[in-house]
Amino acid sequence: MKSVFISLLILFSSHLLSADAKKAKFNKVKIKEKVSNYFVKKEEKNFSLLLEARRFARGEAIFFRLTPKDRKWINETFKVVWMGKDVILTKQGHSFIAFFAISPDFAGGPMTLDIHSKILFVKRGTKTYQIDLEPTKFQIIKKHTITVDNKFVTDELSPETLEFIKECKKVKEVAFSNDTKLQFNDRFRNPLESIHITSRFYVRRDYNNKKGRPHGGVDFRGKIGTPILAIQEGTVVLAQKMYYEGNFTIIDHGHKIFSFYMHQDEIKVKVGERVKKGQVVGTIGSTGMSTGPHLHLGAKIADTLVDPLSVIAIQSIAENK
């Protein structure tokens, strides 16, 4: 059993942890493990709480569900704050659901989840949960260098190329700025029918003897022309050729949740198209900054990169609809 714990502190105000509260003794509850995922279930007086994650660690996605004990409270005001930022909630049946991201660059220490409600103690009150993260070390590959076309690592680029790179950056920013309603109500799926992972999330490699950036997704091996499948229902917000990403597609799944697909040989969808989970959105290729045929799958939640496999691993999305 992995050593991960969640600590609970109840506050009777709408503020974050006070100095005195930080000194309080936390009531530690061991997290249950099921099918390689952690499920935290808390039964409070007026609501039940579920948190699910593959791991409570850097670069992971967390699924959240809050279910009022009385169905009439579904219309009451609940406010959820994750690490000091408001969370977008979606009503699903008699529950509220949401997704959180743990940044792969998070410095460490406890993370806080605050639930504000005006039904908890007659007047407005706050319950604060403190989550201690599992230690994470992302792989750094130093012993061998990957060789790519020098045009992707040189500092001497033509004005035309620099302008194209600038345009690519701009259209990505516009695509990832979309903020729509949640567009799905069941779990995610794998992007290929046959899965063989060649590079994990946030691995750092060197290219042409120059230090590379952390790998912002997961690479899947495949032959050119192999169909790429949408991992979830959503709307295409970008589908075009890019400098580094090659043929590139971004799908908006709602509530600032995005999946993206790089290095495609062909793009099979258009901007504005509503796609279903499992629909073919493109084919595996080796376009852009690529060393061979593969799919680079990425995911973002609230502008934060997360391991897409952590999103795919979440099982509880369709429960209690």
Buried (B, 14 or more C-beta within 10 A) or exposed (E): EEEBBBBBBBBEEBEEBEEEBEEEEBEEBEBEEEEEBBBBEBEBEBBBBBBBBBBBBBBBBBBBBBBBEEEEBBEBEBBBBBBEEEBBBBEBEBBBBBBBBBBBEBEEEBBBBBBBBBBBBEEBBBBBBBBBBBEBEBEEBEEEBEEBEEEBBEEEBEEEEEEBBEEBEEBBEEBBEBEBEBBBEEBBEBBBEEEEEEBBBBBBBBBBEEEBEBBBBBBBBBEBEBBBBBBBBBBBBBBBBBBBBBBBBBBBBBBBBBBBBBBBBBBBBEBEBEBEBBBEBBBBBBBBBBBEBBBBBBBBBBEBBBBBBBBBBBBBBEBEE
